[in-house]
Amino acid sequence: MSALRVVMFGDVDAGKSTILGRLMVDCGYVPQQRLEEMERSSERRGVPMEYSFLLDAFQVERDQAITLDSSRIWLKTAQREIVFVDAPGHRELIRNLVSGASEVDAAILVISAEEGITAQTRRQALFLQWFGFTSVVIAINKLDLSAAPQARYLERAAEADAFLRGLGIAPIAIVPVAAREGANLARSGASTAWWHGRTLLAEIEAIETQHGDENAPLRMVVQDVYRRGATRWIVGRIDCGQIARGDALTFWPLRTTARVARIVRWPEDVERASAGAAVALELDERIFVDRGAIATHEDSGPTIGHAISAALLWLGEHPVRAGTNLRMRLGTREIAVTVARIDETFDPEDGRGRAAQEVHAGDVAAVTLVARETIAADPALPASSVSRFILLDEGRVVAGGKVRAVAAAARGEGATNIVAARSSVGREERGARNGHRGYVFWLTGLPSSGKSTIAMRVERMLFERGRHVYVLDGDTLRTTLNVDLGFTEEDRRENVRRTAALAGIFADAGIVVLTALISPYAADREQARAACAAGFAEVYVRCDLATAERRDVKGHYRRARAGELERFTGVSSPYEAPERPDLLLDTTHESVETSVAAFVEFIERTIHRAE
């Protein structure tokens, strides 16, 4: 098996460094003389034997008994060569965790049996999800401090399993350990004598090195371009998919195209290479390709645009606000970006979003980033390294995150020499004149769920109150602006894009916009959010299918079930319900009046909230 790279996650006091230090001792990597020095050092400080001191690189760490930097430890057992990355657990030091988690195969989440899942652990676990970890082992540590270690293990194991599965991660194993006494690390111990499963080291040795899916669309991020005599080599690592000699490749975002003449996996030529392989490509013609370009097959490129909607964990010393200029490292490319707005921050305890004007260190937030140059990213392809990013401020890592959507995607070639004119009247001025902010309230739901009915009634109520309000109804737009679009997935996406662009312009002009649109795909709604800089709220009009069919006065459901209407949402085309809408209106169980009242109250709170 190849060497396994493992990152250690966990709270500051969970005992990650102690686990690594004790493993080094138990595997025979620490000379007896060094152990005796550690014992004398611990006696001078008046503390118990602390195995984490083996990893500490700075005197301040020994004095504070914490780890301030990522340490890399190489262990070679009879079965496996393992590289451990000990990432710090402090909320203030998560920036080092980003570096520690950048290039690893698996993760060990260390949880203290005393503390369980903490707020810091919840934040760190987002990186397991964002960085696409599928191989995760949980170690429940410090069971030697419990009067009933087996019962405490079962309690914490159930809690941790439910927590990770809620993030879509299935743990490989949940192992009980007592690191200070070495119980169940490399061999059994008194605190875990009741355990009949494998030790932590045995579980790690059994992990299979994971590479990207070779059956997924091709993604290779260009690391560099080298010239050797008359030959030019395009060098990179294949994130997912396969490349074969003779394949036509497109390099994004410039969309230059050429065929593969040679593939080299040093030192030999090969006919084909798959996910995980580092390769050098020679092309059949000279085209412009530079570092950071994304190689794909012609029919499956990434999404491109000038703005992204992203979820990130802010690590900077100072809060970030709208207008902050940063650099984004996406794959191997660095792009100058500006924080266009803070959409919301998330509470790690309940996952709910809250409005915010700035993001502080340790906060998880949804933001919109804009760039002058074109961004190419893969929000829906986790195996792609351009589905996630880090942000830098003067060379320092200040955030890590995941791309949720790319906005302002081009249709066809698009215009590249246009500079948008700015209005001479600002949003604040319009808000002061109108008495409220412009904002987009995006109603989504099944056909006949009640979107248009609610939107029209709310429009009338807001108008009577003196609000500047307008409804953009999906059916109406399909007879005017979007009359050329059908119901294929591509046309549905374009329908949402156009509507969002129009809604964003209206909201920028100070109008409260109510869009009533099925908009069945979650990714398209995220793009709509990113396109509406003045403000956006997703309103889920929830209605079960049976109720929607009973309400269908137009007979569309009946015709769809008879095969007369193709690609009808809810019958022959999917609907992706929002997971965390800004507002939920349950029209299956609530009257129209109840939904309208709740919606009006929500709108009034939102449009009068200070920006």
N, C-alpha and C positions, 0 to 999 in steps of 0.2 A: 504494500500500500504506500501511497505518497505521503509526505509530511502533512500533518494536520495542524492548521492554525486556529487557535481557540482564543476567544476574548472572554474575559471575566467581567460580568456585570454585577451590581448589587449596591446596597446602601453602604454608607461610610463605615458602619460598625458591623457589617455582616460577616467579615472575616475572610475576604478574598485573598489578601496577601498572606494571611496565616495558613490558608489551605495550600498555596503555592510553596511557601517556605517549608511546611511540613512534608509535602510531596518530595521536595528536593532532598530532605534528610532521609526519608524512608526509601528513596530510590538510590541512595548511596552517593549523592552528588556533593555532600558537605563533609569535608575532612573532620576528624575528631578534634583537631586543634581549633578549628573554627567554631565548633560547638562549644568547646570550653571557653573560648573568648566571649561567645554570646551569653553564656551563663554568668560570667564575671561582670559583663556589661549590664545585664539585667539586675544583678545584685547591687551594683553601684547606684542604679536608678531606683532601686526599691520596688521593682515590678516583677511579676512572674516571667518566666522564660517566654520570649515573644519571637516566634518563628518569622514573622513578617519583616524583622530587622535584616534578614538575609537579602531582601529585595530593595531595601531603602538606599537611595543614592545620595541623600542629603542629610546633614546633621539635624536640621530642623525637623525632618521626618522622624528621626529616632526620638527626639525630645517630645514631639507631639503624638507619637504613635499613630501617624496617618501616612498615607501614600499620596505624594503630590504630583507624580509624573507616571506615565505609562512605562511599565517594565516588561521586557521581553525575556522569557525564560525558555531555554531549550532543554527538553528532556527526551532521552532515548531509552525506551524500554525494549524488552525482547520482542514485542509485537509491533511497536510503532514509534516513529519520531514525531514529537509533539512540540509545537511552539505556542507558549502561553503568553497572552497579553493581559497584564493586570491593569485594568482601567480604573481610575479613582472613582469614588462614590459620592464625594461632596457635591452638593448642589452648585457651589461656587466654582467647582473644578470640572464641570461636565465638558468643557471645551477639550480637555485631554481625552475624554472618552470618545469624542468624535474621531480623533486621530487613531485611537486604539481600535475602533470598530471598522476602520476603512477597508481593510483587506484581510478578512478572516473567513474560515469555512464554517465554523460553528460557534455557539455561545454557551457559556455556563452562567446561569443566573443564580447567585448565592443569596439566600434569604435567611435572616436570623430567626431561629425558632422563638426567640423572645419577642421580636418586633413584628414579624410577618411582613406583609406587603405594605410598604410605606409610600408616601407621596413621591419621594425621590425615585423609588423603584418603578412606579407607574410611569414617570417621565422617561426614565432610561429604557423601559420596555418598549416605548414607541419606536426606538431605534431598531429593535429586533424586527418590528413590523415594517418600518420604512426601508431598512436595508435588506429586506427579503430573507431574513434568517428562517430556515426551515428545520435546522438541526440545533435543538436547544435542550440542554440537560439542566435540571434544577437541583441544586444542593441545599438541603435544609440543614443549616449549621447551628452549632452551639447547643446541641441536644444534651451535652454533659451538664448544662446548667439547669435542666428541667428535672423536677421530681418524678415526672411520669413521661419519659422521653418518647415511648412508642405512641401514646395518646397525643402528645404534642405534635409529633411528626405527622400523624394522620390528619390532624386538624389543619396544619400548615400546608400539607400536600394538597388537600382538597381545595383550599383557598387559592394556592398558586396555580393549580391546574385550571380552575374555573377562570381565573384572571387572564392567563395566556390564551386559553381557547376563545375568550371574548375578543381577543385581538386577532383571531384567526391563526393562532400558532398552537400546534399539538406537540407538547413536550415528548422527547424520546424516552426520558426516564426522570423520576423524582427520587433522589437518593438521600438517605439520612446520613449525616456526618457529625463528628465532633473534632474539629480541626486541631485544637490545642493538644489533645491526647492522641491524635492520629487515627481515631476510630472511623473505619470504613472509607479511608482515603485510598491507601494501597493495600490495606489488610483490615480485618475486622478488629473491633475493640469493645471494651466493657459497655460503653454507652449505647452501642448498636448490636449487642449480642443477639437480640431478637430478630434481627434483619437477616433474611435468607436470600436476598437478591445480590446483584453484583456490586463491587466497590465502585467508587467514583472513577478511579483510574481505569478500571475495566470497562466502564460505560464509555469513557472517552476513547479508549483504544478501539472500540468497536464501531465508532462513527465512520461512516463512509464519506469520503471527500465529495462534496456536491459541486457540480458545475452547472452552468445555465442549460436550459432545455434545448437540446439540439433540434427538436422538432418545432420550436418557436420561430417566428420571423427572424431573419438574420439581423444582428446588430454587432458591428465591430467599430469601436471608437479608436480613431487614429492616434497612436502615441507619438509618432514622429515620421518624418520623411527623410530618407537617407539616399545619398548618391554614391555609387561605387562605379567609377569610370563613367561609361555611357548609360548605365542602368540606374533607374530610380526605384527605390523600395518603399512601399507603404507599409508601415509597421504598426501592429496593434494586437490586442487580445480579443478574441471572439467572445462576446457576452452570451449570446444565444444563437441558435440556428447553425447553418453549415455553409461553407464556401467550397465550390468545386472549380477546377480549371475550366475556363470557357464561360463561366457565369458572367452575366452583365450586372455590374454594380452601379448604384447611384450613391454619390457622396453628398450628404446634407450638411448645412442648409443651402449650399450653392446649387445643388442638384446637377452636378457634372456627372457624366456617365462614361464608362469604359468597360472592357471585358478583361477578365483575369487571364494573363498569359502564363504566369508561373506562381506556385505557392511553395514557400520554403518554411519548413519547421526545422530549425537548425539541428544538424548541418545538412539535411537532405531535402530534395524536392519531393512533394507529395501531390497526389491528384485531388485530395479532398481534406478539409480540416473542419472540426466541429467545435461546439461550445467549450470554452476553457482553454483552447489552444492559443499560444502566442505565435503569430505568423508574420512573414514578410511577403507582400504581394508585388508582383511586377504586372503592370497593366499593358494592354496592347496598343495604347496610344497615350500621348502626353496630354494630360488634363490638369487643371489646377486642383490640388488637394493639399491641405495643410493640417497641422496638429489640431485635434479637436473635432475634425470632420467625422461624420457617422456614416459608415458603409452599410448599405442595405441592398436587397434585391429590388428591382424596379417597381414591383407591385405592392410593396409593403413598407413604405417609409414612415418616419416619425411624424409627429404633428409639429407644424412650424407656426410662428407668430412673433409678436413683439411684446407679449405680456404673458405671465404665468400666474395662476392661482396656486398657492403653495401652503402646506402645513409645515411649520418649523419650530424648533426649540431654540430660543434665543439664549446665547451664552455671553453676550457682551457685558462689560462693566457698566455701561450707560444704557438707559432705555432707548429703544428704537421707535421712531415716529414716522408718520408719512412725510416724504420728502428726503429721507436719509439716503445718501448715495453709498453704494457698496460694490464689491466685486463678487460675482457668482462663479464658482468652479463647478461646471457641469461636465462630467466625464473628464477629459483632459483639456477642456477649453475654459478660458476665463473671459467673462463678459461683464461689462459695466452695467449695473442695474440701479434703479431707484425704487424705493418703497412707495408705491402709489397710494396705498391705504392699508390700514389695519382693519381687516374684516371682523375678527373676533378673537378672543382668547378662550382657552379651554380649561376647565377645572379638571385636574387629574383624578379627582375622586369620583365624579359622576360623568365626566366626558362632555358636559354641556357647554355650549358656547355662550360667551358674554361680550357685550359691546365694550370696546376699549379704545383709548386714544394713543396709548403707547404700550410697549411690551418690555417687561423687565427680565433680568437674568433669571433663568429657570422656567420662564413662562412658555407654554405651548400655544401657538397662535396660528390663525389662518390669515395670510396676507396676499396682496397682489403686488407683483414686481414687474416693472416695465423696463425695456431696453431699447436703445436706438438701433442696434443691429438685430438681425433675425435670430430667434432662439429655436433650436430643434430639440425636442424632448419626447419622452415616452411615458405619459402618465398612466397608461393602462398596461404596461409591460414590465412587471417587477424585475425580471431577469436582466433588463437593460440598465447599464450604469448611468444612463441619462434620464432615469426616472427619479433620481435623487441628487442632492447637491449640497455644497457647503457655501456659506457666505463669509467673505473676508473684509476686514476693515484695516487698511494699512498693513496688509500681510498677516494679520492675526485672525484666526478662526473665531467668528462671533455667532455662528448659527449653523445648524445642519437641518436638512428637511427633505420633504418629498414633494414632487410636482403633482398637483391634483388635476390641473387642466392647463392647456395652452390656449390663449385667446388671440383674436385677430389673425386667425389662420387664413392663409391666402387661398383664393379660389382661382385656379388657373395660374398664370404667371403673376398677376397682380401688378400694382404700381410700385416702383422702387425709387422714383425720383420726386416724390410728392412730400411736402412738409405741411402738416395741418396748421391752419390758422387758429389762433386762440381768440376766444370771445373777449371783447373789451369790457364785458360785465362779468364779475366774478360770482361764484356760487353764493358766497356770503352776502353779497349785495342783493342778489335775487331773493335769498332767504329773508333778509331784513325787510325787503319791500313786500314780499308775499305773506310774511308771517309764519313761514314754515320752510323746511328743506325740500328739495326735489329728491325723489327716491323711487326705486323700482320694487314693486311687490309682485313676485312671480308665482302665480297660481298654477300648480301642476296636479294632475290626477287623471284617472281613467275617463274615457268618454262618458258623458252623462253623470259625472260625479257631482256636478253643481258649480263648476268653476265660473262659467259665464253668468249664471243666475246670481251668484254671490257678488261677483265683480260689478255687475250693473247696479245692484241695489246699494252697494257700498259707494259707488261713484255718485249716485244721487244724494246720499246722505252727506258725503264730504262736500259736494258742491253746495248744498244748502247751508253748510257751515262756513262757506267762503273759501274753501280750499281749491287750489288749482289742480284739477284731477282729470285723468283721461284713461279710458280702457282700450288696450290693444287686444282685441279678441282674435284667437287663432283662425276661426272660420272666416271672419271678415278679411283678415290679411291674406288669406289664400285666394280671395277673389280680386285682390289688388296687387300689393307689393310682391306677394309670393305666388302669383297665379301660374308661374312657369314650373312650379315644383310639384313632384308627385309624393309618393309615400315610401320610397326606398330608404334605407338607412342613411345614405348620403344626402338625399333630399330632405329628410327630417332634420338632419344636422344643420343643413344650410338654412332651413326654415327657422330654427332656433337662433342661429347666428345673426340672420338679418333682423329678426324681431328684437334680439338683445341689443344690437347696434342702434336700432331706432329708439328703443326704450331708454338706452343710455343717453342719447341726445336729448330726449324729452326731459329726463331727470336733471340733466346738466342745465337745462333751461329753467329749472325750478318747479317742474310739474311732478305731481304725485302720479306715478304710472302703475296701473293695474294690468298685468298681462295675464290672459286666460288662455293657456296653451297646454296641450297634453304633455309635450316635451318628455317623451318616455325614457330617455337615456340620462343616467346620472352624470356622465362625463360632459354631455352637452349643457346640462344645467350649470355645471361648474364653470364652463366656458362663458355662459351667460353672466354669471356672477362676476367673473374677471373683466367682462366687457363694460360693466356698469360702474364707472368710477365714482359717481355721486352717492351710491349706496344701493344695496341689494338685499332683499329678504326672500327666502324660499318659503312659500306657503303650500303645504301639502293638504289638498282637499281629498281626504281619505274616504273611500266608499267601496264596500265589497262588490264583487262582480255581479252577484244576483240582484242586488238593489239597483245598481247602475242599469242593468238590462230591463228591469221593470220600469224605470223612468224614461227609457229611450223612446221618445215620441216620434223620432225620425225613422225608426225601424232599422238603424244601422247594424245593431247587434244581430238581429234576425237575418238580415241579408248576409252578414259576414259568416254566420254559422251555416247558411245555405250555400256558401261558396261564391256569392255574387260580388263580395267586396274582398279584395286581397289586402294583406298586410294591415289588418284592422287591430288596433291596440287592444289587448285584453283577450283576443280570440286567436288571431293568427300572427300576432306580433307582440313582443314582450313589453312590459312596463316595469321599470326599475324604480321602486318606491324610495323616497328619500329616507336615509337612515336617521339623520338629525335635522329635520326642518326647523326653520326659525319660528314657524307657527304651524300647528296642526289643527285643522278643522275637520271633525269627524261627522260627515253628513249622513252616514249610515244610521247613527243614533241621535244626532242633534237636529233640531228644526233649522230651517233656513234663517229664521229670526235670531236664533242663538248664535249661529255661525257668523252672521252679519255683525251682531253686537260685539263679539269677540274680536273680529277682524278690524272693525272701526277703532276699538280701544287700542289694539296693537299698533295700528297706523298712527294714531294721534300721539302715542308715546314715542314712536320712532321718529316722526318728522319734526318733533319739537325738542328732541334730545340734542344737546350741543355737539357740534362736530369735533 
